[in-house]
Amino acid sequence: MDSLQSLIPRSVEEVFGDYKGRRAGLINALTTDVDKFYQECDPEKDNLCLYGLPSEKWEVNLPVEEVPPELPEPALGINFARDGMPEKDWLSLVAVHSDVWLLSVAFYFGARFGFDKSDRKRLFQMINELPTVYEAVTGNREQPKDATRSNGNKNKSNGSASRISEPTKAAKLTPPPIEEEGESDGDEDEAEEDEQGTTCGACGDDYAANEFWICCDVCERWFHGKCVKITPAKAEHIKQYKCPSCNNKRARVGM
């Protein structure tokens, strides 16, 4: 990661230059150097982050141990999601989080060195003139604003953005309700019995309606999202979810 002894940007122009360098490094990782980046994000390793450096280089590394860190930290654990979705969707997801990180670093410097309203506005305008990392990686000039809310014709005609916006097995994100209107008493009892028998394939706890669950498309077992490190937001980007056990089986078969 960056040496803390390196020159810290203090003016709007210097912060913007820092932003551009880090942005270029992230884009290289997700495009030109994508094969190397993919290999370094091994899910068997600990939580990893993707860092863009002011020198237009990048690195995949563990987060710093200092609390709080000198700079805001990138998204943690990107390697865990690598094999849980198609490669293009995973890269797009990393790109979105990289954009968030870049903005947080830039405005961290702005806050640290007391940028006033006009300086903050000027910095944002300079940043906004450049395509985002997401746009550079996917080729889309506009972010899919309604990606998680709509699956209309506009998204369907929008190339890779449509693949990200499609809901991921929506019916499989939470176990079915205990009862439905119009069910007979026998069907109602059977549905209740099925749900009460649903347990997490990782921790073994019973189903609870106030928790997020996801079902493996291979073995069809249910898991707490927290047990397999999948959030509702991540699940929206997964076309076919494979639990850790099924992923490991696939890896052994391929050896």
N, C-alpha and C positions, 0 to 999 in steps of 0.2 A: 504494500500500500504506500501512499504518499509519505515521504519523510516530513515530519512536522517541522523540520528545520528549513524546508523549502520556503520560497517567497509566498507570503500570504497576500492574496489580492485585497486591495483596500478601496480602490476607486470603482465606479460603475464599469469603466472600460476594462479594468483588470478582472473584475468578477465575471464579466461577459466572456473575456478571453479564457478564463478558467472553465467556464461552462462549455464553451465550444470545444476545448481540448478533451474534456471528459466525455462529452457527447460523441465526438469522433471515435474515441476508444470503444465506447459501448456499441456503436454502429458496426465497427470492425468485428467485434466479438460475435455479433448476431448475424453478420452477412459474410464478409470476406473470410474470417477465421472461424466460421460456424462449426466445422468438423472438430477442430481443436477444442473449442468451447464446449461442445456436446460431450466430448470424452472427459473433460475435466469435471463435469457436473455429475459425477458418479453417485447414485443414490445410496451406495454402501458407505459413503463418507459422512462425516458430521455435517451439521448445518453450514452451508456455504453461501457466500454472497458474491455478486458480480460488481466489481469496482471499475469505474472509468477514471483514468488518470489525466491530469492536465497535459501530459506529454503526448496525448492521443493514443496511449496504449491502454490495455485492460488487464485485469487479473481476476481469477476466481480464488477466493481465500476465505478463511474463517474470520468472523467479526473480531474487532479488537477487544481486548479484555478490559480496557479502561472504561470506567463508568462514572459519569457519562463520557462518551467518546468525544474526541476533538471535533469531528464532523458528524452530521447525521449519518446513520447506517443504511445501506441498501436493504432490499427485501431479503429476509433470512430464510434459508432452506430451499432455495430454488432447485437444488438437485433432487429433492424428494419428489417433486412434481414431474420430473423429466419423463419417466416411463408411464405416467398415468394418463397421458393424452397424446394426440398426434404431435409430431415434432414441430410443425408449423404453428400450431395453436400454443404450444409451450413457449416457443420463441416470441410469439406475439404477447403472451402474458408477461414474460420477463421484460420485454420492451416497454410495456405500459408501466410496470413498477420502476423501471430505469428512468422514465420520464419524471415520475414523482420524485425520485431521489435527486435527480439533477436540479429540479426546482427548489427542493428543500435545502440543498447545499448552497445554491446561489443566494437564496434569501436568508440563509443562516449568516453568510458574510455580510449581507445588507443589514441585518439586525445587529450583528456584532460591532460593525463600524458605523452605526448610527445613520444609515441612509434615511433622508427625509422623504416625504411623500413624492416629491418630484423625481428624486433619484430612483425610488422604487418603481415608479411608473415608467421611467425611461429604461430601466433594466428589463422590466417585463416586456416592453415594446420591442427591445432589441432581441430578446429571446424568442418572442412570438413571431419574428420575421423568419426564423428557421423552421424547417419541418421538424416535427417531434421524432424521437427515436422510433416510436411505433409506426409513424408514417413512412419513415425511411426503410424500416424492415418489411412492412407489409405492402408498400406501394400505394397506400391510401392517403389522400391528402386531408381527409376529414375523419376524426374519431367517431366511431359508431355510438352516438349519444344515447340511443335507446336499445343498446345491445342486449340488456337483460330483461327488457320489458316488452319488446316487440319482435315479431318474426315475419314482418310484412314483406311485400314485393320489393321495397327499396333495399332491404338487407339482402334479399335473395339474389339481387343483380349486382351486388357489390363485392364480388371476388372473395378474397380471403376474409374480409370482415364478416361475411355471412356465415362462414364456418365457425367463427368465434361466437357469434350472437345466437346460434341455435341452442335451445335448451338441451341439457344433457340428461336424457332419460328421465324427464321430469317426474314421471310416475314412480321412479325408483329412488328418489331422494328421501322420501319418508315412507314408512310402512303404511299400509292401507288402514282407513279408519275402522273402528270397531263395528259400526253399523251404518247402514244406508237406509234411507226412507223407502218403505215398501217391502223390506225384507220380511220373510216369514220368521216366526219365532225360532224355527230350527236353523235357518240360515244365520240368524242373528247370534245364536249361541255358538255356531261353528266359527263365525268371524271373530267373536270375542276370544274363543279358545285359541285360534291361530295367532292372534296378535299377542296374547299373553305368553305364548310359547316362543316369541321372537326374542332372541338373545344376541348380544354383540359377539361376533366371531373373534374379537380380539380379547376383550376383558371378561366376557361371559355374563355381564349384567343384563337384566331384562329391559325390554323396550319401555321408554318413557316419552310421552307425547311432547314434552317441552324441550326435547333434545334433538339435534340434527343427526340424521342417520343417512347412510348411503349403502346401496346394494352392489356387490360385485357382479359384473355381467358374465363372468366365467363360472364361478362356483355358486352364485346366487345366494351367498350369505350376506347378512346385514352387519354393518359396523357403525359404531359411534364415529362421527366425523373427527372428533378430537383424538380418537384412538389410532386413526390412520392418517392423521395430519391433513385432513381435507376440510376446508371451510365451505359454506354455501356459495361464496363468491367463486372459489376455485372450481367447485362442482359444475358451475354454469359453463365452464370451458372444456369439460371432459366429455368426449363423445362416447367412449367406452371405458368404464372404470374397471380396473383390475386390482384386486387387493394385494397386499404385500406377498402373501403366500403364492398366489397365482403368478405374480411377477417373477418370484424366485424359481418356480417350476419352469417357466419359460426360459429363464436364463440357463438353468441346468440342461434343458433339452438342447439349447443352442451350442453348448460346449462340445 
